[in-house]
Amino acid sequence: MTVTFDDILAARDRIAGQVDRTPVRYSRRLSQLTGAEVWVKFDNLHFTGSFKERGALNRLLQLTPDERKRGVVAASAGNHAQALAYHGARLGVPVTIVMPEGTPFVKADGTRAHGATVVIKGLDFTGSTEEAHRLRDEEGFVFVSAFDDTGIVTGQGVCALEFLEDAPDLEALIIPIGGGGLIAGCSVAAKAMKPDIRIFGVEAAMYPSFAARRRGEVAKCGGQTIAEGIAIKAVGDIPFAIADPLVEDVLV
C-alpha cells in the first residue's frame, strides 16, 4: 500500500472546513537554543488537542454508507480516541473505543463525553487491539488503526502540506514518531512540495521501534517516558514502508 501527494491533496479537500488550519509561528526561544531558525506548527490547538483529527476525520469520510451505519472500533487511550469520538459524533457514525485497564478515568470519561462507547479491556495496547479486532469480527465494525491505515496516513499528511504553504523556506522537518502515521504522511507531502527538504524523526529512548527496524532489529520497548504520546512498541507496517525511504535519520 502506498500514499501519493494527490491522495493528500484529496484529503485536504475532503476535510476542509471541518478541521481547523492550525497556525505556524516562529519560536524565538527554540531558535536561540539551537542556533537555527525554528518554526512550530501548533496542532495542539485542534478541538481535541492533537494532529490526530485530520487522519480520523479523513478516514471516517472515506467510509461507505453501510460502514457508517455499522460504525467503527479502535484501540486507543489517547488522542486517536478523542478525535474519532468527536468527529464520529458529528457525522453520526457510531464509535467504540477499547482502552487498556488502568487508563486514567479522565481519558475514558473525556472520550465518552464526545459520544463514543468505551470498553475497558486488555492489560496494554496490544490487549486492547485484540479486543477491538474481536469486536470488529463479531459486531461488524470497521477497525480504524491509529496509524497503520492509508486513510489515516493520508489525512496526517495535510499537516506538512499546510506547514510548507505557510513556511515555504523550511529546510528540514522534525517529526515525532509513535506508530508512524504522522511522519509517513508528512514525508510524502513535504518531498512532493520540496524535494530537497530534509526529514528527521524523533523517538522516545524507551520506544525506538522505527530506528531499530531500520537496522533490522527488534526494539526492546517499554517503561515510562515523558513522551507518552509516542510510546508505541511497534511502528506500523504501512507507515514504515512509506516513510523509511524518505526519512534521513531518526533521533532517539
C-alpha positions as CSV (number, residue, x, y, z in Angstrom):
1,M,0.0,0.0,0.0
2,T,1.2,3.5,-0.7
3,V,0.1,7.1,-0.4
4,T,0.6,9.8,-3.1
5,F,0.7,13.5,-2.9
6,D,-2.6,13.5,-4.9
7,D,-4.1,11.4,-2.1
8,I,-3.1,14.1,0.4
9,L,-4.5,16.9,-1.8
10,A,-7.7,15.0,-1.9
11,A,-7.7,14.5,1.8
12,R,-7.2,18.3,2.3
13,D,-10.3,19.0,0.2
14,R,-12.3,16.3,1.9
15,I,-11.7,17.6,5.4
16,A,-11.7,21.3,4.5
17,G,-14.0,23.4,6.8
18,Q,-14.3,20.6,9.4
19,V,-10.8,20.7,10.9
20,D,-9.1,24.0,11.8
21,R,-6.0,25.0,9.9
22,T,-3.5,25.5,12.8
23,P,-1.1,28.4,12.9
24,V,2.6,28.3,12.2
25,R,4.7,30.6,14.4
26,Y,8.4,31.5,14.7
27,S,9.9,30.3,18.0
28,R,12.4,32.8,19.3
29,R,13.4,30.6,22.3
30,L,13.9,27.4,20.3
31,S,15.8,29.4,17.7
32,Q,18.1,30.9,20.4
33,L,18.7,27.4,21.9
34,T,19.5,25.7,18.6
35,G,21.2,28.4,16.6
36,A,18.7,27.8,13.8
37,E,15.5,29.5,12.6
38,V,12.8,27.3,14.2
39,W,9.2,27.4,13.2
40,V,6.5,25.4,15.0
41,K,3.0,24.3,13.9
42,F,0.6,24.4,16.7
43,D,-1.5,21.3,16.2
44,N,-2.3,21.3,19.9
45,L,-4.9,23.9,19.1
46,H,-7.2,21.4,17.3
47,F,-10.5,20.9,19.2
48,T,-9.4,17.6,20.7
49,G,-5.8,18.8,21.2
50,S,-3.7,17.0,18.6
51,F,-2.9,16.4,14.9
52,K,-4.9,13.1,15.1
53,E,-8.1,14.9,14.0
54,R,-7.1,15.2,10.3
55,G,-6.5,11.4,9.9
56,A,-9.5,10.4,11.9
57,L,-11.9,12.7,10.0
58,N,-10.4,11.7,6.7
59,R,-10.8,8.0,7.4
60,L,-14.4,8.5,8.6
61,L,-15.3,10.4,5.5
62,Q,-14.0,7.5,3.4
63,L,-16.5,5.0,4.9
64,T,-19.3,3.7,2.7
65,P,-22.9,4.4,3.7
66,D,-23.2,0.8,5.0
67,E,-19.9,1.1,7.0
68,R,-21.1,4.4,8.5
69,K,-24.2,2.6,9.8
70,R,-22.2,-0.3,11.3
71,G,-19.8,2.0,13.0
72,V,-16.1,1.9,13.8
73,V,-13.9,0.5,16.5
74,A,-10.4,1.5,17.6
75,A,-7.9,0.7,20.3
76,S,-6.6,3.9,21.9
77,A,-6.3,5.6,25.3
78,G,-5.3,9.0,23.9
79,N,-5.7,11.4,21.0
80,H,-6.9,9.0,18.4
81,A,-9.8,8.0,20.7
82,Q,-10.8,11.6,21.2
83,A,-10.5,12.5,17.5
84,L,-12.6,9.5,16.3
85,A,-15.2,10.1,19.1
86,Y,-15.6,13.8,18.3
87,H,-15.8,13.5,14.5
88,G,-17.8,10.3,14.6
89,A,-20.5,12.0,16.7
90,R,-20.5,15.0,14.3
91,L,-21.0,12.7,11.4
92,G,-23.4,10.3,13.0
93,V,-21.0,7.4,12.9
94,P,-21.1,5.1,16.0
95,V,-17.7,4.9,17.6
96,T,-16.4,2.2,20.0
97,I,-13.1,2.7,21.7
98,V,-11.2,0.0,23.5
99,M,-8.9,1.2,26.3
100,P,-6.4,-0.7,28.4
101,E,-7.1,-1.5,32.0
102,G,-5.6,1.3,34.1
103,T,-6.4,4.0,31.7
104,P,-6.9,7.3,33.7
105,F,-10.6,8.0,34.3
106,V,-10.3,11.4,32.8
107,K,-9.3,9.9,29.4
108,A,-12.1,7.4,29.4
109,D,-14.6,10.0,30.6
110,G,-13.4,12.5,28.0
111,T,-13.9,10.0,25.2
112,R,-17.4,9.1,26.4
113,A,-18.2,12.8,26.6
114,H,-17.6,13.1,22.8
115,G,-20.2,10.4,22.3
116,A,-18.2,7.2,22.0
117,T,-18.8,3.8,23.7
118,V,-15.8,3.0,25.8
119,V,-14.8,-0.6,26.5
120,I,-12.0,-1.2,29.1
121,K,-10.2,-4.4,28.1
122,G,-6.6,-5.6,27.9
123,L,-3.5,-5.1,30.1
124,D,-1.9,-2.9,27.4
125,F,-2.4,-1.5,23.9
126,T,-1.8,-5.0,22.4
127,G,-4.5,-6.5,24.5
128,S,-6.9,-3.6,23.7
129,T,-6.2,-4.1,20.0
130,E,-7.0,-7.8,20.2
131,E,-10.3,-6.9,21.8
132,A,-11.0,-4.3,19.1
133,H,-10.4,-6.9,16.4
134,R,-12.8,-9.3,18.2
135,L,-15.5,-6.6,18.2
136,R,-14.8,-5.9,14.5
137,D,-15.3,-9.6,13.7
138,E,-18.3,-10.2,15.9
139,E,-20.2,-6.9,15.6
140,G,-19.3,-5.9,12.0
141,F,-17.5,-2.7,13.0
142,V,-14.8,-1.2,10.8
143,F,-11.4,-1.2,12.6
144,V,-9.6,2.1,12.4
145,S,-6.0,1.9,13.4
146,A,-4.4,5.0,14.9
147,F,-1.6,4.8,12.4
148,D,-1.5,1.6,10.3
149,D,-4.1,2.7,7.7
150,T,-3.6,4.6,4.5
151,G,-6.6,6.8,5.2
152,I,-5.1,7.9,8.5
153,V,-1.6,8.4,6.9
154,T,-3.1,10.5,4.1
155,G,-5.0,12.7,6.5
156,Q,-2.0,13.3,8.6
157,G,0.0,14.4,5.5
158,V,-2.2,17.5,5.3
159,C,-0.2,18.8,8.3
160,A,3.0,19.1,6.2
161,L,1.1,20.5,3.3
162,E,-0.2,23.3,5.4
163,F,3.2,23.8,7.1
164,L,5.1,24.3,3.9
165,E,2.4,26.5,2.4
166,D,2.8,28.8,5.5
167,A,6.6,28.5,5.8
168,P,7.9,27.7,2.3
169,D,11.5,28.4,3.2
170,L,11.8,25.4,5.6
171,E,14.9,23.3,5.1
172,A,14.0,20.5,7.4
173,L,11.1,19.0,9.2
174,I,11.5,17.3,12.6
175,I,8.6,15.0,13.3
176,P,7.8,12.8,16.3
177,I,7.3,9.0,15.7
178,G,5.0,6.8,17.6
179,G,3.1,4.4,15.2
180,G,4.5,6.4,12.3
181,G,1.3,7.8,10.7
182,L,2.3,11.4,11.0
183,I,5.8,11.1,9.7
184,A,4.7,8.9,6.8
185,G,2.1,11.3,5.5
186,C,4.2,14.4,6.2
187,S,7.2,12.9,4.4
188,V,5.1,12.2,1.2
189,A,3.7,15.7,1.2
190,A,6.9,17.5,2.0
191,K,9.0,15.7,-0.5
192,A,6.5,16.3,-3.2
193,M,6.4,20.0,-2.5
194,K,10.1,20.5,-1.8
195,P,12.2,17.5,-2.9
196,D,15.4,18.8,-1.2
197,I,13.8,19.2,2.2
198,R,15.4,17.1,5.0
199,I,13.2,15.0,7.2
200,F,14.1,13.8,10.6
201,G,12.1,11.6,13.0
202,V,12.3,11.7,16.8
203,E,11.5,8.7,19.0
204,A,11.5,8.2,22.8
205,A,14.6,6.4,24.0
206,M,12.4,3.8,25.6
207,Y,10.4,3.2,22.4
208,P,12.9,3.3,19.5
209,S,10.9,0.9,17.2
210,F,11.4,2.8,13.9
211,A,15.1,3.3,14.4
212,A,15.6,-0.4,15.4
213,R,13.5,-1.6,12.4
214,R,15.7,0.4,10.1
215,R,18.7,-1.6,11.4
216,G,16.9,-4.9,11.0
217,E,16.5,-5.3,14.8
218,V,13.5,-5.8,17.0
219,A,13.4,-2.9,19.5
220,K,13.1,-3.6,23.2
221,C,10.4,-1.1,24.1
222,G,8.8,-0.4,27.5
223,G,9.0,1.7,30.6
224,Q,7.8,5.2,31.5
225,T,8.6,8.2,29.4
226,I,7.6,11.9,29.5
227,A,6.7,11.5,25.8
228,E,3.8,9.1,26.4
229,G,2.1,10.2,23.2
230,I,4.8,8.4,21.2
231,A,5.3,5.4,23.5
232,I,4.4,2.8,20.9
233,K,6.1,-0.5,20.9
234,A,6.0,-1.2,17.2
235,V,5.8,1.2,14.3
236,G,3.1,0.3,11.8
237,D,3.9,-1.7,8.7
238,I,2.2,0.8,6.3
239,P,3.8,4.0,7.7
240,F,7.2,2.4,8.0
241,A,7.1,1.3,4.3
242,I,6.1,4.8,3.2
243,A,8.4,6.8,5.5
244,D,11.6,4.7,5.6
245,P,12.9,5.8,2.1
246,L,12.1,9.4,2.7
247,V,13.4,10.0,6.3
248,E,17.1,11.0,6.5
249,D,17.6,10.0,10.1
250,V,15.8,9.2,13.4
251,L,16.9,10.8,16.6
252,V,16.4,8.8,19.8
